[in-house]
Amino acid sequence: MSLRTVLRAQARELAGDHCCWPGCTSAGAELAHLHSVGMGGRKAADVITNVAWMCRKHARMTDGMQENWPDFKQGHNALLGEGWEERIPMSGWAWARAEALTRLVAERRRALGFDERAL
């Protein structure tokens, strides 16, 4: 079994099969890296503390893709708070998003009693 297959199963179990993006009620559909894997893949990014289970829409947002600005902005308002696009320079959006998701997912995992050191 590949590492990504194991991570996908763990992330899905930890999320209860729901998208982890704040305010999203959709079922999760795919593994998303919180901090970018980068072109060609970065093995160090394939760890349970850097992945989450998300719906397709929010997995794309995690990658920085926007299908339309209103959805992108609304999703980021839920994650980073109103006015994020004025507080955070555009060059820092990806980092701020990744750090906020990392904290959010870690808090949820701790609340569920998962020890990330054991994963």
C-alpha positions in Angstrom: 0.0 0.0 0.0 1.4 3.4 -1.0 2.1 6.2 1.5 -0.6 8.4 -0.1 -3.1 5.6 0.2 -2.4 5.3 3.9 -2.5 9.1 4.4 -5.8 9.3 2.4 -7.4 6.6 4.7 -6.1 8.3 7.9 -7.2 11.8 6.8 -10.7 10.5 5.8 -11.1 8.6 9.1 -10.0 11.7 11.1 -12.4 13.9 9.3 -15.3 11.5 9.6 -15.6 11.7 5.8 -16.6 15.4 5.9 -14.8 18.3 4.4 -12.6 20.0 7.0 -12.9 23.5 5.6 -14.7 25.7 8.2 -18.4 26.0 7.5 -18.4 23.4 4.8 -21.1 20.8 5.1 -20.1 18.8 2.0 -18.7 15.3 2.1 -15.0 15.0 1.7 -13.8 13.7 -1.6 -10.0 13.9 -1.7 -6.8 14.3 0.1 -5.4 17.8 0.1 -2.0 19.0 1.2 -2.1 22.0 3.5 1.4 23.2 2.6 2.2 22.7 -1.0 3.8 19.5 -2.3 5.3 21.5 -5.2 6.0 20.5 -8.7 7.1 16.9 -8.9 6.2 16.2 -5.3 8.1 16.8 -2.1 8.3 13.6 0.1 8.5 15.7 3.3 5.0 17.0 2.6 3.5 13.6 2.8 2.8 13.5 6.5 -0.5 13.3 8.4 0.0 16.7 9.9 0.2 18.3 6.4 -2.9 16.6 4.9 -6.7 16.9 5.3 -9.8 15.4 3.8 -11.8 18.0 1.8 -14.5 18.4 -0.8 -13.2 19.1 -4.3 -14.0 22.8 -4.2 -12.0 23.4 -1.0 -9.2 21.1 -2.1 -8.8 23.4 -5.2 -8.9 26.4 -2.9 -6.1 24.8 -0.8 -4.1 24.7 -4.0 -4.8 28.4 -4.5 -7.1 27.9 -7.4 -10.2 30.0 -7.7 -13.1 29.2 -10.0 -14.7 32.5 -9.1 -13.7 35.3 -6.7 -16.9 35.4 -4.6 -16.6 31.7 -3.6 -12.9 32.1 -3.0 -13.3 35.1 -0.9 -16.2 33.6 1.1 -14.2 30.4 1.8 -11.3 32.4 3.0 -13.5 34.7 5.1 -14.6 31.5 7.0 -11.0 30.5 7.4 -9.0 33.7 7.9 -11.7 36.2 9.0 -13.3 39.2 7.2 -10.8 41.5 5.6 -8.1 38.9 5.1 -7.4 40.1 1.6 -6.5 43.6 2.9 -4.6 42.4 6.0 -2.5 39.7 4.3 -0.4 40.6 1.2 -1.3 38.6 -1.8 2.2 36.9 -1.7 1.3 35.6 1.7 -2.2 34.2 1.0 -1.0 30.6 0.4 1.1 30.5 3.6 -1.7 32.1 5.7 -4.2 29.6 4.3 -1.9 26.6 4.9 -1.1 27.7 8.5 -4.8 28.4 9.4 -5.8 25.0 8.0 -2.9 23.2 9.8 -4.0 24.7 13.1 -7.7 24.0 12.5 -7.1 20.4 11.5 -4.7 19.8 14.4 -7.3 21.2 16.9 -10.0 18.9 15.5 -7.7 15.9 15.7 -6.7 16.7 19.3 -10.4 17.2 20.2 -11.1 13.7 18.8 -8.3 12.3 20.9 -5.9 11.4 18.1 -2.3 11.5 18.9 -0.6 12.7 15.8 2.8 11.4 17.0 1.4 7.9 16.8 0.2 8.3 13.2 
